[in-house]
Amino acid sequence: MTENISRFPVAEPHELPDDLRDRVNAIADKSGFVPNVFSALGHRPRELRAFLDYHDAVMEREDSALSKAERELVVVATSGANSCTYCVVAHGAILRIRAKDPTIADRVATNPWTVELSHRERAIVDLALALAVEPNTFGEQDLDDAREAGLTDDEIWDVGAITALFALSNRIAHLTALRPNDEFYLMGRIPRG
């Protein structure tokens, strides 16, 4: 059912070009459902393809110095700061699973500035928030603080690239009034027995 997913037209996987249909179906096979973002962006296949390519380049890289949980931490913190319900709910589910912590996403999304985190996680979140919330004042001091906290230039770049991608994603979600899939709300909350 595609009602209320977006303010704009949506596309079902069978309506997508072959390459996108294969990518979306692979994600749906793994998660058990089609995340609404793909239906919402699917009515503009070139944009969906570009979004997925950049997403995979920064979020799925095997050689990233950031763990997959740390990457999701950036998404949830910046999406919370940007008041993006879709990204907080969807990536909050992924963060809970990757961090093996059923409450971390809620704590980070509601107030990323004061949530208790490890020293490294705090440095990652502070850097991401500096770029996400006040990009006009972002500068050398923010980079120096991140380096002093132990982040490498590659890690700093990764935090910045993820923050930038999800600034785009957050704004698209706001534009479209993108509704999170119901499945996301429970994922990672109850330990598997």
N, C-alpha and C positions, 0 to 999 in steps of 0.2 A: 504494500500500500504506500503510495507516494504523497498522500494528502498532508498538507502542512509541513512538509520537509523544508520548503523554501518559498519565498515570495515570488520566485521566478520559475520558469519551466524546469522540469527535472527529466532525467533520462534513466531508464532501466538498463542494466548491463547488456541485454540483448540488442539494445538500440545503439550501442557504442561501436566504433570501428574495431576491427579484430584485435589489434594490439592492445587497446585499452580494455576491451572486454576480457582478454586473457589476464591482464594485470589485476583488474577489479575482481574477477572470479577467483584468482589465486588468494587474494586477501579475504574474500568471503568464505572460501573453503577453510582457511585457517581460523577465522574468527567465528564462523557460523552464521554470519549475516553480512549484508552490504552496508558499510558505514554511509550515512546520509550525505556526507561531503562529496562522495563520488557521484551520487545521483544528482546533487545540486550542480556540481561543476561539469557533469557529463553532457549537458546541453550545449557546451562549448568545448568540444573535444581537444582543440589545440591548447587551450588553457589548462584543461585537466592534464594533458600529457606533460606540459611544461611544469606544472605544479608537482606531479608525481616524480618527474626526473630530478627536480631540485630537492624534493623531500627525500628521495632515496639517496641522493648524493651526500646530504648532511646527516640524515637520521639513521641510515642503514649501513653506513661505511664500516667495514670490518677493521680498518686501520686507524680509526679515530682514537685519540688518547682519552676521550670521555667515554665512560661506560654507557650502555644503553639506558640505564636508570638515570644517570646524570643528564643525558640528553633530554629525557622526558621531564626531568626536574626543571630544566630551562623552559620547556614549553608550558608547563603548568604554572610556574611562577609568573612568567610574562603574560600568559593568557589571563591569569587571575588579575594582574595589575591592569590589563586592558579590558576587563569585564567581559570576556568572551566565554559565554556559557558553553557553547559547543566544544571548544578546544579544552576547556577545563574538564568537562565531563568525559569526553572521549580520551584525551591524553591522561587524565587523572586515572582512568581505568588501567591504561598501559603502565603508568608509573607505579600504581599499587602492585601490579603483577611483577614488574621488573625489579622493584625495590623489596618485594616480599614484605610489604608493610601496608595493612589495610586502612591506615589513617593518614598516611603521609600526604596524599594528594589534597585532602580536605584542609589539612593544616597549612600547606604551602599556598593553596589557592586563596584562602581567606585573608591571609596577611603574610605575604612572602617576605616582608621586611623584618619581622620579628620572630618568625618561626624558629624553633631550635633545630639546628642542623650541625653536622660535623664542620670542622674548620674549612675543609675543602669544598663541601657543598655550599657553605655560606659565601665563600669567595666566588663560586660559580653563579649563584643566585644574585649576589650584589652586582656583579659585572653585567649580567643579563638585564637586571632592573635599571641600571644606570643607562644602558643603551635604549631600552624599551620605553622608559617613562620620560626621560629628559634627554633625547638625542642631541638637542641643540647645545647642551652643556657637556656632552660626553667628550673626554679628552685624555691627555697624557696621564693625569692623576688617576683616572680610572684604570688605565693600563698598568701604571706603576703599582697601584694597590693590588691588582690581580696577580702581578708577578711576585710582589712581596709575599702574598699568600701562598705562593708556590705553583701557580698556573704557568704553563709554558706558552710561548707564542702560538703554537698549533692549537692548544686547548682554548686560548683566548679567541682565536679565529673561529673555532667550532662554536663556541658560545655565541659569538656575534652573528655567525651565519644562521644558526638556529633561531636566534632572537629575530633576525630580519625576516626569515621565512614565515615565522608565526605572526609577525606584525601584519604581513600580507594575509595570512590565513584568518587571523582575527578580524580584519576589516572586511574580508569577503563574507565571513560568517555574520557580521553585523549587517552588511548590505542585504544579504539574502534572508535574514532572520532564520538562520539554519538551526533546525531542531536536532538535538542529540538523539541517537537511537536509544530506546528504552534499555536495550541489552547492556549498554555501557555502565549504567548506574550500579549494577550489582557486581560487575567483574572485579575480581581481586579483593573483595571485602570478606568473604568467608573462606577460610583455608580449606583446601581440598583434602578430603579424608582418605 
